[in-house]
Amino acid sequence: MKLVPALAVFTLVPIALVACTAPASPRGGDGTALVLADGYELGNYNPVAGFGEAGEAKVYDGLVRLSGGQDTGIPALEPALAATLPVPDTDARVWTVELREGVRFADGTTFGPEDVVATYRAILDPASASPLATSYAMLESVAATGPHTVEFRLAYPYAPWPTKLLLGIAPSERLTGGPAEQSSLNSEPVGTGPYRLVALRPDQAVYEANEDYWDGAPQVKKLTVVYVPDDNARAQRMAAGELDGANVPPLLANTFATRDGYEVVANTSADWRGVTLPAGDPVAADPAVRAALNLAVDREAMVANILGGHGRAAYTPVPEVYGDAYEPSATFPFDRARAKQVLGDAGWAPGPDGVRVRDGVRAEFTVMYFPQDTLRRDLSQAFASDAARIGVRVNVEAVDRAVFPDQLATKAGLLGGGDLPYDPDTQLYSTLHSSYAQPGVGSGYDNASGYVNPDVDRALDDARRSIDPAARAADYRAVQTAYVADPGYVMLVFLDHTYMLRSSDWTGRAPILEPHSHGVDWGPWWNLREWTRP
C-alpha cells in the first residue's frame, strides 16, 4: 500500500527589487537555479481538473510526451510513462499501452497501471466534475490487463487517441473522489515528473529537481516561478535584473531585442485570437453582420502593429501547420466596400450617427476582454475601430475572468483557442461543433458563439471517426470551406508566443508548436529537464 505524505509549504523570502541598468543575475550558488515570472495564477495542479492537458506539467508525466526540435509542423510523440507508443487494434477502438517499469512518484511510491486507470476513470466520473470529461467522451473504459499493461476501449474509432495520453498521471491514492477542483493535488501535486513542488503561495511557486527521475536528474536544480499578472511589471522586473525569464506580449518583447544580455524567443503556436459572435445577440448573430465583419477587419495590420510581426492572419481556427488538412482558399479578403454592400443588401442602413439600423435595431454590441491582458485589449480596440468604418458600433469592455464565461451568451468576447493543437480534431471540435452549443456541454468557452452548421458538424464527425489520413484531411478541408461560407466568429490572428530570457550558457532548448497555454511552462523552458551547460 502506498503512503503519501503531505508536501510541506514553506515561507519564502520575497525577491528584492534591484535598481540597476545592467542585468544582475538572480541565480545564486553554482548557477543551477532559475527565476521566472508568469502572468498566470499559480496552483490548480490537478490533472483531472485539466492541468497540463498538453503535456507541459513539470511535476507530472503522461503516458506519452512531445518531442521537440521542429520550428513548424506537428511535433512527434514519444513514450514517457509508456514503455512504447500505444498500439491500436485494426479499427483504432482498442488501444494497448505497455507501461514503463521501475518508475516512482515524487513521494517514493511506485507507479503502476492502477494509477493510469484511476486518473482516467476520475475524468469520466461525474462526481469529479472534470472540465475534461466532454473531451474524453470517446473513452468507454480503461482497465489494467496485466501487471504492466493498460487497455483503453473507445466508443468509436479515434485515430488521434495518443494525443489524449499527454495528460499527467497522478497516484491512485490521491484520487479519492469528489470534485476535482477540491482535490489536494491542486496545491500539493504528486507526479513522476522531472520536478517536484516544494513550496507554494499565491505569488510564488518553488520547484526542485527530482533527483530520482526515471529519465535522469535535471541539471537545472531549482525553479522559482513568480506570479506577476501585469505585463509591464514583468518587463520592468526583467530590466531590473530580478528574473531569468518571463512571458510578455510581442511589442513589449521587441523592446528587449537589442539589449545586451537579453534574448527574445518567439515560438510558433496554433493559438488563435478571435471575436465570438453570440447567438443570443440579435446583431452579432445576424449572418450578414457576421460576414461583413469578417470582410472588414484588417488582419495583416493587426499582425504588424499589435503582434509586432510575431504571428499570422487567421480566418478559421485551422493554421497552416496542419499540412494537407489546411485549406488555403478558406480566407476572407480585406474588403470594406464589399462589407458595406453585404450589410446594405441585408437591410442594415446607415443611421444619422453613422451606425447602421435595421427594423429599429442599431448595429451595436459589446466585446469583452480580460482586463490584465493587454494583447486582447489592443485586438479588441482594433476590431472595434474596423467595425466602426462599416457602420457597426462595438463597445469594448474589460470583464474579470471569474464572470467572463457567464456573459458570453449575450456579449461577444475576445477569446483564444488551440488548447491541444496536436491534431485537427482537438483543435476544432469543441470550437465549432454544435454539440458544444448545448447547455452544460464543455466549458463556457467552448463554441462560445453558439455556432450551428450541419455541414461543419458532418465533416467534423466523419473526420473524428475515420482512421484514413487522406479522408480525414479532406474532411477538415471541407470544414473550413463550409465555415467561411457561414462564419460564426471573426478569427483575427494566430500568435507566435513571445518570451524574454537572460542570455546564458545553458543549452538544450528546442522549438515546439505551442498550444493556447503560454506561460513559463512553455516557451524556452518547456523541456527544462533536457537543459545542459558546459
Secondary structure, 3 states (H helix, E strand, C coil): CCCCCCCCCCCCCCCCCCCCCCCCCCCCCCCCEEEEEECCCCCCCCHHHCCCCCCCCCCCCCCEEEECCCCCCCCEEEECCECCCCEECCCCCEEEEEECCCCECCCCCECCHHHHHHHHHHHHCHHHCCCCCHHHCCEEEEEEEECCEEEEEECCCCCCHHHHHCCCCCCHHHCCCCCHHHCHHHCCCCCCCCEEEEEEECCEEEEEECCCCCCCCCCCCEEEEEECCCHHHHHHHHHCCCCCEEECCHHHHHCCCCCCCEEEEEEEEEEEEEEECCCCCCCCCCHHHHHHHHHHCCHHHHHHHCCCCCEEECCCCCCHHHHHHCCCCCCCCCCHHHHHHHHHHCCCEECCCCCEEECCEECEEEEEECCCCHHHHHHHHHHHHHHHCCCCEEEEEECCCCCCHHHCCCCEEEEEECCCCCCHHHHHHHHHCHHHHCCCCCCCCCCCCCCCCHHHHHHHHHHHHCCCHHHHHHHHHHHHHHHHHCCCEEEEEEEEEEEEEECCCCECCCCCCECCCCCCCCHHHCCHHHCECC
